[in-house]
Amino acid sequence: MKIFHGIVEIAGQMGILCGGLKKRGNIASAYNTFHSYLGYKEHLINTSVSELRNTAKHIINFYDLFHFHYATSMEEQFADLQKIREKGKKAIMHHWGNDVRFHDMARINNPYVYTGDSPPNEEIHRKLSIISKYISDAIVQDYEVLPYVEKYYKRVHILPLAIDLTRFKPSYPEKDKKKPLILHAPTNPDFKGTIYVEKAIEELRKTHSFDYKRIEKMSNAEVLKLYKKADIILDQILCGSYGLLSVESMALGKPVVGFIRPDLVDKFPSSLPIVNGNPDNVKEKIKMLIESPKQRHHLGIMGRKYVERYHERDIVLNKLLAIYAQLK
């Protein structure tokens, strides 16, 4: 099968999935028009929107299946979606969160959520209405994203984030380390809740001994090198779900603090070991981990097992290929 992925790389997922699809004997290409300091390169064709539009006709003719990401497609006003459908080819849209997070809906179950990176509600609705006119199936990473899109599509599939575990050797926190290293890497401080994280850190400095480092504007590869040395990872405490940084941290055997919305806790596997912290209690959660080196070690082991079971690339690929098989 010849599979197109595009046109926005989110958390390295297009590259990871295409790499796995190639190993399964498919022709899979990921065309990326979003370039950032995170520096994702593997299995990507880094290009521009204008270059992609110039070759859209040939791309539509060549590929059998089109896996679009982040409410985007190749041509203006999603004109390529109609062409793909007219040729009888399959297509699916993969939504990631900020592309579809309706502002008012997000606040119904989450008083902490930040939606400043999402378009206006009217724009989200306009895009979803056009896309779903030509595409009947969508993918989301979890149940936090699901409600924003489920009324637009005939079918919405849950596909967990994928990770290539061959790149992640666990380095569990030492059981007897008295002065832990705490890391926080906010790609967007407003979205991650950095102001609350660092307020808690400053208050805890008065009573506890630890090292804290905030990591910004570094490539994903550079960040992971630093994370191997960490004892505690502080991720996003506003969104209500977890992202790739939490998955990568767990793969490295690190305990993670992040916010899982109360109404979503039961939607995830019961073995999810993320320490559930929000702006109101994150100080207490961090304090617990600072004071409990054995618990840090235990959570690190649990996190690695969780990722092996639910986020390992081949496991996710099996789910993805099953979704592809259902497309009409």
N, C-alpha and C positions, 0 to 999 in steps of 0.2 A: 504494500500500500504506500502511496505517496502522500505525505502529510505535511501541510503547511501550518506553522505557528506564527502568530504576529498580532499586533505590531508593537506591543509594549512589554518589555521584560520586567516582571514583578518578582522580586526576591529570588532571582536566578531560576525560576521554575520552568520557563520555556526551554532553557538550555539543558536542565536536568532531565526533563521529560523527553526531549528530542534525542539526547544521548542514549537514554534507555530504549527508545523506539528504534533507533538504528541498530542496537545490539539484538533486537528481536527480528531483524531482517527487513525493516521498513526503510524507505527513503523519507527522512524527516528533516525539515529545515526550519529554523527559527529566525525570522526577520525582525530585528529590533530597531526602533526609531527613538527610543528613550535612552539617553546616555547620561550617566551620573558618575560621581566619584566612587561608587561601589564597585565599578570596574568588572562587571560580569562579561565574560568572553567565551566560555566553553560552549561549543555547538551553536554559536550565534553568528548570524550575518548582520553585522552592525551597519545600518544604512540610514537614509533619511526618508521622510515622507514623500518628497518630490521624486526621488529615485525610485521608490517603491511604486508610486503611481505611474511612472513611465514604463514600468515592466509588468503592471498589473494584468494586462491582457494575456501575456505569456504565462504568468503565474497561474491564472485561473484555468488556462488550457492544460497546464502540466499536472497540477496536483489533483488528487482524488478527494481529499478531505481537508477542510479548513477549520482550524482551531484558533479562534480569535480571543484576544485577552483585553480586559479593562475597558469594555464598551467602545472598542475601536475597530476599524477595518481599514482597508487600503485606500479606498476612494472617498471623495467628498460625499457627505450625506448618505453614506453607506450604499452607494450605487453598486458597488461590486457584489453585495449580498444578493441582489436581484439577479445579476448575471450568473452567479454561482448556482442559484436555485434553478434558473432556466436551463442550465446545462445538466441538471439532474445530479449535481454533486452534493456531497454532505457537508454540513457546517454546524459548528457549535460555538457558543459564546461563553467565555470564562470570566466571571465577575469576581473582583477581589476585595471590595469593601468601599474604599473612598470613591470609587466610580459610581456607586449606586446607593450610598448611605443617605437616604432621605433624612433631612435634619430633624423634623418633628417626630418621625417614627423612631429614630435612634434614641430619643430622650424618653420614650414611653417606659422602657425597662432599665434605663441607665442614666442616673443623675450626673454621672461624671463625664460622659462621652464628649469628645471633641470632634466636630464635623467641619472645621474650617477648611479642610482640604477637599471637601466634596463640592460639586457644582450646585447651583440653586436647584431646588426641587423641580421646577418647571423644566430645566434642562435635562435632568435625569429622566424625567417622565418622557420627554420628547425622544430622547435617544432610545430608551427601552421600547417605546411604542414602534419606532421604525425597525429596530433590530428584530423584535419578535414577530414582525410581519413576515419576515423571510426565514427566520431561524426558530425552530420549535423547542430546542433543547438548550439548556444552560448548565454550567458547572459553577459551584461555589465551594469555598474551602471548608466551611463549617456552618452551623446553625445560626450564628450571629448575622451572617450575610443573607441567608435564605429568605427571610420575610420581605426584604426589599425588592426581590425580583420574582417571587413565586407566582404572583398573579399575572405576570406578563407572558410566561412560557407554558407550554403544555407539560413539560417535564423539567425539573431542576434536580441535578445530581450532586451529591456531596462527595468531593474528592479531597482527601487530606493533602497537606503540603508534602512534597517529596524531597528526600535527601539522599545523597550518595554516601552511604556510610563508610565506604572504603577510604574516604578522605578524612574521617574523624576517628582518631584513636582516643578512647576515653582517658582522662587524667583526673581521677577522683580526688576531692579535697582530703587532706590529711586528717586523720581522726583526732589528733592531739594538737593541732595548730592553734595557738592562742591569739594570734593577730591576723585575722583573715583579710584577704584582698577582695574588695567589693568593686565590681565594674558595672557601668551603665553606658550604653551606646545608643543615644537617641538620634536616629536619622531625622526625626522631626520632634524637637522637645515638647511642642504643644500637644502633639498627638500622643506621645509616650507618657506625659505627665511628669516631666523632669523637674518642674518647680516643686512638686510635692515630694518627690524622691529626695531632692537635695535639701529641702527643709528638714526632713527626717534625719538625713545624714548629719547635718550640722547640729541638731539637737543631741544625737547619739554620741557625737564626738566628746561631749562634756562628761560622759560617764563610761564610755567604752573605748577599747583600743582596737583600731583596725586601720587599714589603708583603703582609700577610695580613689577611683580614677574614672573620670568621664571621658569617653572616647567619641570623637567627632571627626567628620570629613576624612575618613580612612577607608580604603578599599576593603571589601569583604574578606579578602585573603589576609590582609594586615590585622584586621579585627580578630579573626579566628586565632592567630598566633598569640595575641594578648589574652584571649579568653582561656587558653589552655592553662594559664597561670592563676586564674581566678579561683576563689573559694565560694563566692556568691555572685549571681547575676541578677541585676534588677532590670526588668524589661518594661513592658507597657502596662500601666495601672489605670487606664481610663477606658479603653476600647470595650472590654468585656469578653475578649477572647485572646488567643495567643497567636503569634506569627512566627516567621522563619527564625528569627533570632533566638526565640525560646527553644525551638526545635534543635537548632545547631548547638545551643548551650547544653541541652539535655544529652545530645549525642556525644558531647565532650565529657559527660559525667558531672555536670555542674547543677547545683540546686538553683532554681529560678523563682523569683518573685514576680507575679503578674496578676492581673485582675480577670477572673472568670465570673461573668454575670451569674447571680444566684439562680435565675430561671434557666440557665444554660448548663449548669453543672452536671445535671443528669443526662445531658445530650452527649457528653464526652465519655469515653471509657472510664470506669471507676478507678482505674490505676493511674490516671493522670496525676503526677506528683508535684505540679506547680503549686507553690505556696501562694494562696489566694489573698492578695493584698490590694487595697484601694486607697485613695487619698486619706480616708478616715482612719485606717489601721495599719498603713504601710510601716510606720515607725515600729510598732509592736512586732510585726512580721520580721523585719530586718533584725531587730533586737534578739528575737528568738534564735535566729540563725547565727548571729555573732556569738551568742552564749552557748551554742550547741554544736561543737565540731563533729561529734558522732552523727548527729542528725543531718548535717551537711553532707557527710560521706554517704549516709543511707539514702538520702534523696537523690544524690548523684547517681548511685547505682540504679535506683528505680527509674530515673529519667532516661538513662541509656536503654534499659529494657523496654520502656514505653516507646521510644523512637524506633527501636528494632522491630517492634510488633506492629506499629501503626503508620510510620512515616518512611520506612525504608523504600528506596526507589522501586524495586521490583514488585513489592506489595502494592504500591500506589499504581504502578503501570498495569498490573492485572486488572485493577478497578477501572482504569482509564480505557483499556482495550475493550472491556465489557460494556462501557458506556458507548464507545464508538460503534460497537456491534448493534446497538439499539437505534442508531440514527437512521432516519428515513429520508 
